[in-house]
């Protein structure tokens, strides 16, 4: 297994500037990061820890994004921090929709498709600066459009990008 970004094999330190490298002091992305806790610590070598779907056990499933309100409606509270692959999520949606009428406040399938298209551009993006911030703002606007007017819990914070963050 090699780092998908800089190509180093497992056990070796990432090449300088690799965005996958983490800070040895706090675990944040190391590129452009200055951490006082990292002083004197060795760099963290690349090691692959696979992601596993909590439902079917698929190893390193492709990431996908849905609005928070959709995730919280369909995924049980004690499973929301778990990784779920897209086929399993679609199965969960189908099973729940079969036995429970879909509420009007839930985003439509077209709205979810719009969100997913923006999320996909953001997730796959290697953009920096204003372009990346524009995509992030577009995602935040979509979350705001779905959550406040439709969700009973108006105080929850956006977790979509954290929950579906890039594989490292």
C-alpha positions as CSV (number, residue, x, y, z in Angstrom):
1,X,0.0,0.0,0.0
2,X,1.3,3.5,-0.9
3,X,0.1,7.0,0.0
4,X,-2.4,8.0,-2.6
5,X,-1.0,11.5,-2.8
6,X,2.8,11.3,-2.6
7,X,3.3,7.6,-3.4
8,X,5.6,6.6,-0.4
9,X,5.2,3.0,0.8
10,X,3.9,2.2,4.3
11,X,6.3,3.0,7.1
12,X,8.1,5.8,5.3
13,X,7.7,9.5,6.0
14,X,5.5,11.4,3.5
15,X,7.3,13.6,0.9
16,X,7.5,17.2,1.9
17,X,4.3,19.1,1.2
18,X,2.1,15.9,1.1
19,X,-1.4,17.0,2.3
20,X,-2.0,13.5,3.8
21,X,0.8,13.9,6.4
22,X,-0.5,14.7,9.9
23,X,1.1,16.8,12.6
24,X,2.8,14.6,15.3
25,X,1.6,17.0,18.0
26,X,-2.1,17.3,17.4
27,X,-3.0,15.1,14.4
28,X,-4.1,18.0,12.2
29,X,-3.1,18.2,8.5
30,X,0.7,19.0,8.6
31,X,0.9,21.2,5.4
32,X,1.0,24.8,6.4
33,X,0.4,23.9,10.1
34,X,2.6,25.2,12.9
35,X,2.0,23.4,16.2
36,X,3.8,24.1,19.4
37,X,3.3,20.5,20.5
38,X,5.1,19.1,17.5
39,X,8.4,20.7,18.4
40,X,11.0,17.9,18.9
41,X,8.7,15.1,17.8
42,X,9.4,12.8,14.9
43,X,7.3,13.1,11.7
44,X,4.5,10.6,11.4
45,X,5.2,7.9,8.8
46,X,2.5,6.8,6.3
47,X,0.4,3.8,7.6
48,X,-2.8,2.8,6.0
49,X,-5.7,2.1,8.3
50,X,-8.7,1.0,6.1
51,X,-12.1,2.4,6.5
52,X,-14.8,-0.2,7.0
53,X,-18.5,0.1,6.3
54,X,-20.3,-0.6,9.7
55,X,-23.2,-2.4,7.9
56,X,-21.6,-4.7,5.3
57,X,-17.9,-4.6,6.2
58,X,-16.7,-3.3,2.8
59,X,-13.1,-2.1,3.0
60,X,-12.3,1.4,2.0
61,X,-15.7,2.2,0.3
62,X,-15.8,5.4,-1.8
63,X,-17.0,8.4,0.1
64,X,-20.3,10.2,-0.6
65,X,-22.1,13.1,1.0
66,X,-25.7,13.8,2.0
67,X,-27.2,16.8,3.9
68,X,-27.1,16.4,7.7
69,X,-30.8,16.4,8.0
70,X,-31.0,13.4,5.7
71,X,-28.2,11.5,7.5
72,X,-29.8,12.2,10.9
73,X,-33.3,11.1,9.7
74,X,-32.1,7.8,8.2
75,X,-29.2,6.7,10.4
76,X,-29.8,5.7,14.0
77,X,-28.3,8.0,16.6
78,X,-25.7,5.5,17.9
79,X,-24.5,4.8,14.3
80,X,-24.1,8.3,13.0
81,X,-20.4,8.5,13.7
82,X,-19.8,5.2,11.8
83,X,-18.8,4.8,8.2
84,X,-21.6,3.6,5.9
85,X,-21.0,2.8,2.2
86,X,-23.3,4.3,-0.4
87,X,-25.0,1.0,-1.3
88,X,-25.8,0.3,2.4
89,X,-27.1,3.9,2.9
90,X,-29.4,3.4,-0.1
91,X,-30.6,0.2,1.4
92,X,-31.3,1.9,4.7
93,X,-33.2,4.6,2.9
94,X,-35.3,2.1,0.9
95,X,-36.1,0.0,4.0
96,X,-37.2,3.0,6.1
97,X,-39.2,4.6,3.3
98,X,-41.0,1.3,2.7
99,X,-42.5,1.3,6.2
100,X,-42.7,5.0,7.0
101,X,-44.0,7.9,4.9
102,X,-41.3,10.2,3.8
103,X,-41.8,13.6,5.7
104,X,-42.4,16.8,3.7
105,X,-39.5,18.6,5.5
106,X,-36.9,16.2,4.2
107,X,-35.1,17.4,1.1
108,X,-36.4,16.0,-2.1
109,X,-34.4,13.5,-4.1
110,X,-33.5,16.3,-6.6
111,X,-32.3,18.6,-3.8
112,X,-30.2,15.7,-2.4
113,X,-28.7,15.1,-5.9
114,X,-27.8,18.8,-6.1
115,X,-26.1,18.6,-2.7
116,X,-24.2,15.5,-3.6
117,X,-23.0,17.1,-6.9
118,X,-21.6,20.1,-5.0
119,X,-20.2,17.8,-2.2
120,X,-18.5,15.7,-4.9
121,X,-16.8,18.7,-6.5
122,X,-15.7,19.9,-3.0
123,X,-14.4,16.4,-1.9
124,X,-12.5,15.7,-5.1
125,X,-11.2,19.2,-5.4
126,X,-7.5,20.0,-5.0
127,X,-8.4,23.7,-5.2
128,X,-6.9,26.1,-2.8
129,X,-7.9,29.5,-1.5
130,X,-11.0,31.3,-2.8
131,X,-12.2,28.5,-5.1
132,X,-12.3,26.0,-2.3
133,X,-13.9,28.5,0.0
134,X,-16.6,29.1,-2.6
135,X,-17.4,25.4,-2.8
136,X,-17.4,25.2,1.0
137,X,-19.8,28.2,1.1
138,X,-22.1,26.6,-1.4
139,X,-22.2,23.5,0.7
140,X,-22.9,25.5,3.8
141,X,-25.7,27.4,2.0
142,X,-27.3,24.1,0.9
143,X,-27.1,22.8,4.5
144,X,-28.7,26.0,5.8
145,X,-31.5,25.8,3.2
146,X,-32.4,22.2,4.3
147,X,-31.8,22.3,8.1
148,X,-33.5,25.4,9.5
149,X,-36.7,25.4,7.6
150,X,-37.2,21.7,7.8
151,X,-35.5,20.2,10.8
152,X,-37.0,20.1,14.2
153,X,-33.5,20.4,15.7
154,X,-32.2,23.7,14.4
155,X,-29.1,23.8,16.7
156,X,-27.2,20.8,15.3
157,X,-23.9,21.6,13.7
158,X,-22.8,20.6,10.2
159,X,-21.0,17.2,10.3
160,X,-21.3,16.2,6.7
161,X,-17.7,16.9,5.7
162,X,-16.3,15.5,8.9
163,X,-18.4,12.3,8.6
164,X,-17.4,11.8,5.0
165,X,-13.9,13.3,5.1
166,X,-11.3,12.1,2.6
167,X,-9.5,8.9,3.0
168,X,-6.0,9.3,4.4
